[in-house]
Structure formats: structure tokens, C-alpha cells
Amino acid sequence: MNRNFVRTLLFAATVMVAVPLPAKVTQAQRPVWRQATDAELASLLPARARVEKEHIETELRTASGIVNRRGRYIAGVVLLTAGYSAEGKYSHYLVVQTPVRIGGILFKPGEYVFGWDRRPAEDVLSVHFYEAATATPVGTADAHRIAGSSRVESLHIWPPADKALIQIGRFGIPYEFGEQ
């Protein structure tokens, strides 16, 4: 056989083996959950959320969420409840597309709303969750002040690799994923 032909053949075989390898390494290093983009959140979250019998405006600039490789989201947005019957009861709208435990409460895929009240003596928010369509209570969880946090967020859902927290103001509720 021609020596140049053998070299070319070996080079081609090496390239064919080496090319798929970086793609697999890149895919393995990509995080399972990442912060959702503004465009993704705008396409997922409604401009008016169905809450009980009303359609309440949302403030999309406050939207936050995370998405996994399968395109499943956990995302939320602030509700503009002034003038609605929900005023004072709910402050946020939440979309859950994969089972998750928030503050110990198991959420199945669905749409939820939540509101909170502050227990100043304990420096804790008591967060009350409800099914959005029916206002059926789901549970209550405590949000504690985030240590060292100086940034106030209307709502921020952190990817699990960063903090695994849902931040409301300077307070956070831990979450973990349920059965997937």
C-alpha cells in the first residue's frame, strides 16, 4: 500500500473518532437546569393570568424561571392585583411543568398563585400557595432571610446549581425536584 494513502486513512479515522467526542463532552457538561431567557419567559407566562374567575395582569419584567434540557419550566411573575378580588391574597403567579417540592410542599405540574405575610418578630415570610384556577390551598411554607443577600428581587427562581431557592424580596424558600 502507498504510505501516503495509509497516513490519510489513519488521519481520517482519527478525525472521525475525535469529532463526536467533544459534542458528547459538551452535552455532559451542560447543566440540567439553567436560567430561562426573557424571550422564553415571555412565551410561557401569560400577560393576564387566570386566577379564580378573573384574568389578572402580570408584570413580565419581573418574570423569572428555570428550564431543563427537556424544555420543562418552573417560572413565575408578579401579579398586578390592584382592583381585583385577589388583592392582598395573591402577589405572584407560578407555572410548574415538572414535580417540585417548594418548602416541603409537593407541586404537581400546573398553575399556582401565592401570597405572603411577614412575621416580623421571626424575620420570616409565611408564603401561602393556591391552585390558580380554583384558589384551593396547596400549603404554606416559610421563606427565611437570605444570609448575606443585599439585592432585593421581586421574584427570582435560582437554578439548583446556584442556590435552589425561590427568592421573594430578601427572603428565600428552598426547593428540590420531586419524581420526574
N, C-alpha and C positions, 0 to 999 in steps of 0.2 A: 504494500500500500504506500501511497505517497505520503511523505512525512507532513506536508502542509495540510493535506486532507485530514489526517489524524488530529493535528492541532486544532483545526477548525471544528471538527466533530467534538473534541473534548471541550473547547470553548463554548460551543452551542449547548452542550449538555450541562455545563456549569451554570450558564445563564438561565436555562430553563429551570433548574433546581433552585437557584438563588432568587429569582424574581418572585415566586409565590411566598417565600418565607417572610420578607418584610411586610407584606399585606397581612399575614396571619399575626405577626408580632404587633402590628399597629392595632388590629382589631382586638387583640387580647389586652392591650394597654388602655384602650378606650374605656372610660368609666361607664358603669352600668347606668347610673343616673347622672344627669347634668342639668344645669340651669336652662330653663326654656327661654327662647328668644322672645322679644317683644312681638314679632310677627306671628310666632306660634301661639302666644297667649291671646293675641287679638283674634285669631281664627278659632280659638277654642272657647273663650269666655264671651258670654252674651253682653251686648250693650244694655239690655234690660233683662234682668234675671227674674225668672218665675219664682215668686215667694208667696206661698199660700195662693190666694186668688188675685194677687197683684203682679205686675211686671215692674220691678224697681230698677231704676237706673244704676249702672255701675260706673266706677271711676277707673277706666282702663289704665291710666298712667300709674295706678297703684298696684297693678296686677303683678303677681309673682307665681312661679311654679317650677316644677322639675319634670323631666321626661326621661323615660328609659329607652333602651335600644329597640324595644317593641313598639314605641310610639304611644305608650301609656303615660298619662299625666296625673299629677296631683298639683292643682293650681287654684288660686283664689284671687279675689279682688274686693275692694271696699264697696259697700252698698251706699247709695245716697238716699237714705230713708226719710229725710225731712218731708213731712206732709203725708207720709204713708202710715198705715196702721202698725207697721213693723218698727216705727221709730222708737228707739230705746231698747228694743228687744233684740234686734239683729244689727250687726255692723259689717259683716263680711259674708261673702258667698264663696263656696268651696266646691270644686269638682274633683272627684276621686275616681280614677279609672283602674285602680288595682287595689286589692285589700291592704289596709294600713292600720296600724294602731297609733292613735294620737293620744298621748297622755293616758294610755291604758285602755282607751275605748276602741273597739274594733269597728272600722268603717268598711262597708262593702262598697263596690263601685256604685256611684250615684252622685246626686247633687245635694249639698247641705248648706245651711246658713249657721252662723254663730254670732253671739254677742258676749259681752263680758261685763263684769263689775269688779271693782277693786276692793280688796280687803287691806286698807292702809296699815293697820296695826301689824300685819304679817308681810307687807310689801309683796302681795300676790294678786294676780288676776284670777278670778273664777270665771272660766270660759264655758258657756253653755251652748251645746251643739244640738241642731234640729234638722230633720229632713226638710228640704226646701219646699217641696210641693205640698206637704201636709202639716208642717210645723210640729210633727211628732218628735218629742225629745229623744235624743240619742244618748246623751250623757253629759257630764260636767268634768272638766279637767282643770288642774291648776297650772298657771303659767307663772314661772318664777323669774325674778330679775336676772338678766344675763350678766354674769361676772365680767367686769372689765369692759362692758359694752357702753360706748358713748353715742353711737349712732342710733337715732330713733327711726324706725321703719313703720309705716302704716301696716304693711304686711310683707314678710319675706319668708319664703319657703326655701330653706337651705338644702343643697344636695347632701345625701348621707355621708359622702366622703369628706365634706367640710364640717358640718355641725349636727346634722339630723335634728333640726329644730324648725318649728314654725314660730317666727318672731312676730310679735304684735307690740309695737312701741319699743320699749326696752326689755320686754318680757319674752320668754320662750317656753314652748311646750315641746318636749321630745317626742319623736315618732320612730316607729320601726315598721318594717314591712311584714304583713301577715302572709297567709298562704297565697302563693302565686301560681 
